[in-house]
């Protein structure tokens, strides 16, 4: 049995995987108290379910298995006193790997995974493997974009980044309400802001560079986007010879599932 953890900027999700099917366990806020007590919570589950290994997806920049920067998650209270072996990976990489395994039978080898929640994450799968570059590949959130509205301060401390225009925190800052509420109250609102076009251009540019088989969106915000609106917006900026599939993920806990699958691969379970 493997425990999968997806530690995002707003919430943390846990699933258990028996090698064939996934079962959702719980979801809780990624606050100081919960991060501090995570090892205790995990170790209880280890005993209850006979967990052999742990896969952790974390909203952080990572190099050589170590967290070097977090922009939307405070991990200073997190410790790693787990009673079983674990693997830790960037959460968007976990999402992308989970989606790759989900679509493996469709001969998908090259994939871009975009998670839009509190922030924006990017995971790259090249020839069936996570592409990390020197560790930080895929951080599309912090690419510099042009906006008629000018440069805004990003969560990383710099200005003018994609995340300042179309992330959960930036949209909430602009409208004073969380994105899920906004989308329920006015379905058209977020598709009419400049940030949506900036997002589409950014994804199209990345697709022109990588020519993937699939671009898939997830996360609390990304999973609730309208697939046709997203496809139409991106394809406006793509040359006609580039034809990636563009999908909205149907899996609510794909980050945690991908983390579990990576643990299975690492520990050969």
C-alpha positions, 0 to 999 in steps of 0.5 A: 500500500502506498500513501499519496500526498498533494500539498498545495498552497491552500489544501493538502489531499491524501489518497491510498493506492493498493497497486490497482485502485486509489481511495481518497482519504482526506483533505485539509487546509495547508496551514501551520498546524496541519503541516506541523502535525502531518508526520503524526497524521501520516504515521497513524495511517501507516499503521492503519493501512499497512503503508509501505511507502509515501509519495509527496507532491509539494508546491515548491521549487525543488532541486536534487530532492530538496526544497529551495523555494516556496512561493505559495506554501509555508513549509517552515513548519514541515518536518519529515519524520515519517516512519516509511520511505518517501519520495518528494516531488514538485506537485505539478510534476506529480500531476503531469506524471499521473496524467501521463499514466492515465493516458499511456494507452493512448500513446501519449509520450510528451505532455504538458501538465498545468495546475491552476489553483492558488498559484500556477504549476507546470509539469513536463513529461518528455518520452514518458519521463518527468523533465526537470532540467537542472531541477526547476523546469516547467515553472511557467508561472514565473515567465515574464509576460506582456500586459496592458495592465502593466507589471504586478508584484508576484508571489515570488517577489518579482514583477510581470509574471504570468501568475500575477494575471491568472492564478487563484491568489491574483484573481481573488486579489483583483475581485475580492472573492475566491475564484470558485465563487466568482465562476459560480456567480458569473461563468463568463467573468474570468474568460473576459479578463486579460489574464485568460488571454495571457495564459492562453498565449503562454501555453501556446508558446510552450506548446510551440517549443515542445510540440506535446501530444497532450496539454492537460489542465488541473488544480482547483481552478484549472479543473473548473475551466470550460474545455472549449473556451480553453481550446479556442483561446490556445489554438488562436495562438498556435500554428495550424501544424501544431495539434496537441490534444487539450484537455481538462483533467477529470481526476480531482486528486491527480496530484496525490495519485501521481505522487503515489505512482512515483513512489511505486516506481521509485520503490518498485512496489 
